[in-house]
Amino acid sequence: MAKFAILATQAPNGITGEDYRRRLPEGVAYMKGLLERGVVTHAWTRVGASGGLFIADVGSHEELLAALYDNPISAHLDFEVVPLTDFGEFSGSFESTPVGE
């Protein structure tokens, strides 16, 4: 499985802000479904940013794309996707490098 941090930001393209707010519950319900299925393992609202931060744990890049773009409001969101790795997998590179060098 692969983990990704996803920053989702409101970007109501081609619709009014009012229409976006009317459709937003569809997107929230969709995200709740991803949480229930374990595709999204953590979800937060980004206060003041008109968006959310999610951690997805998926089996492939294709599964990630499907999770993002099957959202009924995905056309009105901007996504920034950051691949993640467990710290233990990365921290071994520090063992041979003394601090300060």
N, C-alpha and C positions, 0 to 999 in steps of 0.2 A: 504494500500500500504506500501511497505517496501523499504527503501533507502539503497543503498550500494555504497561505494567508490570502484572503481576498478582501480588498477594499472596494466596496460598492458605493457609488455616489450617484445621487439623483441627477438625471440629465433628461428632462422631459422633451425629447425631440419630436416635433410634429404634433404635439398636443399641448393644451393649456395646463398651467399649474393646477387648476381646479380639476381637470380631467385626470391628471396624474394622481392627485390625492384621492379621487373617487376609485381609481384602479389599484391603489396601493394595498388595500386589504387582500387582493388576489396574490400579490407578491409575497406578503407576509405569510399567508396561508401556505404558499408553496415552500417557503423557507422552513416553516414549522414541519412540513412533511419531510424535508431533507434532514432535519434534526432527528425526527422520530426514526428514520431509516438509518441513521448513523453516517450519512454522507457528509453532513456538517456536524462537527463535534462540539464546536463552541460558536456562539454568536453574540455580538454586542452591537448596540447603537452608538454611532459616533456623534456625540452631542455637539451641536453647532455645525456639523459637517453635512447634514442632510444625506446620511448614508449609514452603512454598517460595516463591521469588520467580522469576517467569518473565517473559521478554520475548517477546511475540507480535508477528508481522508479518503482518497479514491484509488482505484486500481489502475487507472490509466489517464493519460491526457484527454483522451476521447470522453471518458466518463466525467471528467471535470468540465469539459466544454458543454456536454449535455446538461449537467447540473446547472450551469450558469445560464445557458441560452434556452432551456426549456421553461424558465421562469416566464410567466405571462407578461411581466413588465420589463423583461430584459432589454427590449429596444429602447427603453427610457432610462437605462442605467449605464454608467461607465464603470468598467472593472479594471482594477490593477491587481495582478496575480503575482504572488511571490512564492517560489518553491521553498520548502523548509526541509531541514534534516534535524534529527535528534542531536542534541549537543554532544552526547557521548561519541557519536560517529565523527564529529569534527574536532573535539577537544584533544584527541591523540596527537595532533600536530603541534600542540603546545608543549608536550612533554620533553621534547629535545631542544627547545629554545628557552634559555634562561630569561627571566624577566629583565627588561631593560636593554636587551641586545637587539 
